[in-house]
Amino acid sequence: MSTTTAVAASGPRQFAVLAARNLRQARAGRSVGLTVVFPLTFFAGFMVVFQRLMSDYGIAYEQFLPPAIVVQTTALVAMSACYLIAGDARSGLIARYRTLPMSAVVVPLARLVVDAARAAVAVAVILVAAVLVGFRFTAGAARAAGFVALAVGFAVVLAAGCAALGLGARDPEQVYSALTLPYLVLTTVSTAFVPVDAFPGWLQPVVEVSPFSAQVDALRALSTEGADEQVWPALVWLLVLGLLFGAAAARSFRRSR
């Protein structure tokens, strides 16, 4: 058996070993608090403060808010993935992987699959909390499944972009801190917590084209009987960001050799 054939044959086992290791790493690190505890705290805080106020404007906040918390959670999953992979890069583990007879796609694939699993768990936790306060999927099981798939897909795309940054970072804490400001801006300047018409007129065009607004609006449409036209912008953003971030991650992984 040739070396290439042997590597290909051992690919699934290599993937399983790395995925299990990444899962243990995520469970032992800060990601549980950042992807579960923190979003739940945000959800409870916003519900307590804004539910009555938004109901005065005719908005059922228990239906309006959960998609925003889900998008917020996907961003936190990606940020924690950046921290974890930056730690691997600084410790020399990524360079060690490059010296082993492993397929080039095993390392990033094992990372992204675990990130997808973490995102799915976090989304499930948020949805359980949301259902307890009155959130409902009113458009059927198929659209509910689309809701979860879109949310997890967005987390994976963001994680790919963050992985590109993490692979080139010298300090996990530094790169994580650098992502905090864009995260706060993108979540705040979007339709996550208030409708677009609540923003100043000059800022509304920016809010409308935000990828976070597109994602939140699509999730709201999928959780209710919203128009399919609200879903397409999120899918376009998912495709564009997936291509850009995927290429960036692949390039960063090659340069880390």
C-alpha positions as CSV (number, residue, x, y, z in Angstrom):
1,M,0.0,0.0,0.0
2,S,1.4,3.4,-1.0
3,T,1.9,6.2,1.5
4,T,-0.9,8.3,-0.1
5,T,-3.3,5.4,0.1
6,A,-2.4,4.7,3.7
7,V,-3.0,8.3,4.7
8,A,-6.4,8.3,2.9
9,A,-7.4,5.0,4.6
10,S,-6.5,6.3,8.1
11,G,-8.3,9.7,7.5
12,P,-11.5,8.8,9.3
13,R,-9.6,7.5,12.3
14,Q,-7.5,10.6,12.4
15,F,-10.6,12.8,12.1
16,A,-12.2,10.9,15.0
17,V,-9.2,11.3,17.2
18,L,-8.8,15.0,16.5
19,A,-12.5,15.7,16.9
20,A,-12.6,13.9,20.2
21,R,-9.6,15.9,21.4
22,N,-11.1,19.2,20.3
23,L,-14.3,18.3,22.0
24,R,-12.5,17.6,25.3
25,Q,-10.6,20.9,24.9
26,A,-13.8,22.9,24.4
27,R,-15.4,21.3,27.4
28,A,-12.4,22.0,29.6
29,G,-12.0,25.6,28.4
30,R,-14.0,28.9,28.6
31,S,-16.3,28.0,25.7
32,V,-19.1,26.6,27.9
33,G,-19.5,29.8,29.8
34,L,-19.2,32.0,26.6
35,T,-21.6,29.9,24.5
36,V,-24.2,28.9,27.1
37,V,-24.1,30.9,30.3
38,F,-23.4,34.3,28.8
39,P,-26.2,34.1,26.1
40,L,-28.7,32.9,28.7
41,T,-27.8,35.8,31.0
42,F,-28.2,38.2,28.1
43,F,-31.5,36.6,27.2
44,A,-32.9,36.9,30.7
45,G,-31.7,40.5,31.0
46,F,-33.2,41.7,27.8
47,M,-36.5,39.9,28.5
48,V,-36.8,41.5,32.0
49,V,-35.8,45.0,30.8
50,F,-37.4,45.3,27.4
51,Q,-40.4,42.9,27.2
52,R,-43.0,45.3,28.6
53,L,-41.5,48.3,26.7
54,M,-41.6,46.4,23.4
55,S,-45.1,45.1,24.0
56,D,-46.3,48.8,24.2
57,Y,-45.1,49.0,20.6
58,G,-47.0,45.9,19.6
59,I,-43.9,43.6,19.5
60,A,-44.1,40.2,21.2
61,Y,-40.6,40.3,22.5
62,E,-40.6,36.6,23.6
63,Q,-40.9,35.8,19.8
64,F,-38.7,38.7,18.6
65,L,-35.7,38.2,20.9
66,P,-34.6,34.5,20.7
67,P,-33.3,34.7,17.1
68,A,-31.1,37.6,18.1
69,I,-29.7,35.6,21.1
70,V,-29.1,32.6,18.7
71,V,-27.1,34.8,16.3
72,Q,-25.2,36.3,19.3
73,T,-24.4,32.8,20.4
74,T,-23.1,31.7,17.0
75,A,-20.7,34.6,17.1
76,L,-19.5,33.6,20.6
77,V,-18.9,30.1,19.4
78,A,-16.7,31.4,16.6
79,M,-14.8,33.7,18.9
80,S,-14.1,30.8,21.3
81,A,-13.0,28.7,18.4
82,C,-10.5,31.4,17.5
83,Y,-9.1,31.4,21.0
84,L,-8.7,27.6,21.0
85,I,-7.0,27.3,17.7
86,A,-4.7,30.3,18.5
87,G,-3.7,28.4,21.6
88,D,-2.9,25.3,19.5
89,A,-0.9,27.4,17.0
90,R,1.1,29.1,19.8
91,S,1.9,25.8,21.6
92,G,3.3,24.3,18.3
93,L,0.6,21.7,18.1
94,I,-0.5,22.8,14.6
95,A,3.1,22.7,13.4
96,R,3.4,19.2,14.9
97,Y,0.3,18.1,12.9
98,R,2.0,19.2,9.8
99,T,4.9,16.8,10.4
100,L,2.6,13.8,10.7
101,P,1.3,11.7,7.8
102,M,-2.1,13.3,7.9
103,S,-4.5,14.5,5.3
104,A,-4.4,18.3,4.9
105,V,-8.1,18.6,5.5
106,V,-8.4,16.5,8.7
107,V,-7.2,19.2,11.1
108,P,-9.5,22.1,9.9
109,L,-12.4,19.7,9.3
110,A,-12.2,18.2,12.8
111,R,-12.2,21.7,14.3
112,L,-15.2,23.0,12.3
113,V,-17.3,19.8,12.9
114,V,-16.8,20.2,16.7
115,D,-17.6,23.9,16.4
116,A,-20.8,23.0,14.6
117,A,-21.7,20.5,17.4
118,R,-21.0,23.2,20.0
119,A,-23.2,25.7,18.1
120,A,-26.0,23.1,17.8
121,V,-25.9,22.5,21.6
122,A,-25.9,26.2,22.4
123,V,-28.8,26.9,20.0
124,A,-30.7,24.1,21.6
125,V,-30.2,25.5,25.1
126,I,-31.3,29.0,24.0
127,L,-34.4,27.6,22.3
128,V,-35.4,25.6,25.4
129,A,-35.1,28.8,27.5
130,A,-37.1,30.7,24.8
131,V,-39.9,28.2,24.7
132,L,-40.2,28.5,28.5
133,V,-41.0,32.2,28.1
134,G,-43.4,31.8,25.2
135,F,-41.4,31.4,22.0
136,R,-43.0,29.1,19.4
137,F,-42.2,27.8,16.0
138,T,-45.5,28.6,14.2
139,A,-44.5,27.6,10.7
140,G,-44.0,23.9,11.0
141,A,-41.2,21.4,11.6
142,A,-39.4,21.9,8.3
143,R,-38.9,25.6,8.8
144,A,-37.8,24.9,12.4
145,A,-35.2,22.5,11.1
146,G,-34.1,25.2,8.6
147,F,-33.8,27.6,11.6
148,V,-31.4,25.4,13.3
149,A,-29.4,24.5,10.1
150,L,-29.1,28.2,9.2
151,A,-27.9,29.1,12.7
152,V,-25.3,26.3,12.8
153,G,-24.2,27.1,9.3
154,F,-23.6,30.7,10.3
155,A,-21.6,29.6,13.3
156,V,-19.4,27.4,11.1
157,V,-18.8,30.2,8.6
158,L,-17.8,32.6,11.3
159,A,-15.6,30.0,12.9
160,A,-13.7,29.5,9.7
161,G,-13.0,33.3,9.6
162,C,-11.9,33.3,13.2
163,A,-9.8,30.2,12.6
164,A,-7.9,32.2,9.9
165,L,-7.1,34.8,12.5
166,G,-6.3,32.3,15.2
167,L,-3.8,30.4,13.1
168,G,-1.8,33.6,12.6
169,A,-2.1,34.9,16.1
170,R,0.8,35.0,18.6
171,D,-1.4,35.4,21.6
172,P,-4.9,33.8,22.1
173,E,-6.0,36.4,24.6
174,Q,-5.0,39.3,22.3
175,V,-6.8,37.9,19.2
176,Y,-9.9,37.2,21.3
177,S,-9.9,40.7,22.7
178,A,-9.4,42.1,19.2
179,L,-12.6,40.3,18.1
180,T,-14.7,41.8,20.9
181,L,-15.2,45.2,19.3
182,P,-16.4,43.9,15.9
183,Y,-18.7,41.5,17.7
184,L,-20.3,44.3,19.8
185,V,-20.7,46.6,16.8
186,L,-22.2,44.0,14.5
187,T,-24.7,42.8,17.1
188,T,-25.6,46.3,18.2
189,V,-25.9,47.9,14.8
190,S,-28.4,45.3,13.5
191,T,-32.0,44.3,13.9
192,A,-31.0,41.9,16.7
193,F,-32.6,43.8,19.7
194,V,-34.7,46.5,18.1
195,P,-36.5,47.0,14.7
196,V,-34.6,48.9,12.0
197,D,-36.9,51.9,12.3
198,A,-35.7,52.4,15.9
199,F,-32.3,53.6,14.5
200,P,-31.5,57.1,13.2
201,G,-32.4,57.5,9.6
202,W,-28.8,57.9,8.5
203,L,-27.9,54.6,10.2
204,Q,-30.8,52.5,8.9
205,P,-29.2,51.6,5.5
206,V,-26.2,50.2,7.4
207,V,-28.4,48.2,9.6
208,E,-30.4,46.8,6.7
209,V,-27.3,45.5,4.8
210,S,-25.6,44.0,7.9
211,P,-25.0,40.2,7.7
212,F,-26.2,40.0,11.3
213,S,-29.5,41.7,10.4
214,A,-29.9,39.4,7.5
215,Q,-29.3,36.4,9.7
216,V,-31.7,37.6,12.5
217,D,-34.4,38.5,10.1
218,A,-34.1,35.1,8.3
219,L,-34.4,33.2,11.6
220,R,-37.4,35.3,12.6
221,A,-39.0,34.5,9.3
222,L,-38.3,30.7,9.7
223,S,-39.7,30.7,13.2
224,T,-43.0,32.3,12.1
225,E,-44.8,32.4,8.8
226,G,-42.5,35.0,7.4
227,A,-41.8,35.6,3.8
228,D,-39.2,33.5,2.1
229,E,-37.7,36.7,0.7
230,Q,-36.4,37.4,4.2
231,V,-34.3,34.2,4.1
232,W,-32.5,34.7,0.8
233,P,-30.2,37.6,2.0
234,A,-29.0,35.4,4.8
235,L,-28.2,32.5,2.4
236,V,-26.3,34.9,0.1
237,W,-24.3,36.2,3.0
238,L,-23.6,32.7,4.1
239,L,-22.3,31.8,0.7
240,V,-20.2,34.9,0.3
241,L,-18.7,34.7,3.8
242,G,-18.2,31.0,3.5
243,L,-16.1,31.4,0.3
244,L,-14.1,34.3,1.7
245,F,-13.5,32.8,5.2
246,G,-12.9,29.3,3.9
247,A,-10.2,30.6,1.5
248,A,-8.7,32.7,4.3
249,A,-8.6,29.7,6.7
250,A,-7.1,27.4,4.1
251,R,-4.4,30.0,3.3
252,S,-3.6,30.5,7.0
253,F,-3.3,26.8,7.5
254,R,-0.9,26.5,4.6
255,R,1.2,29.4,5.9
256,S,1.4,27.8,9.3
257,R,3.4,24.9,7.9
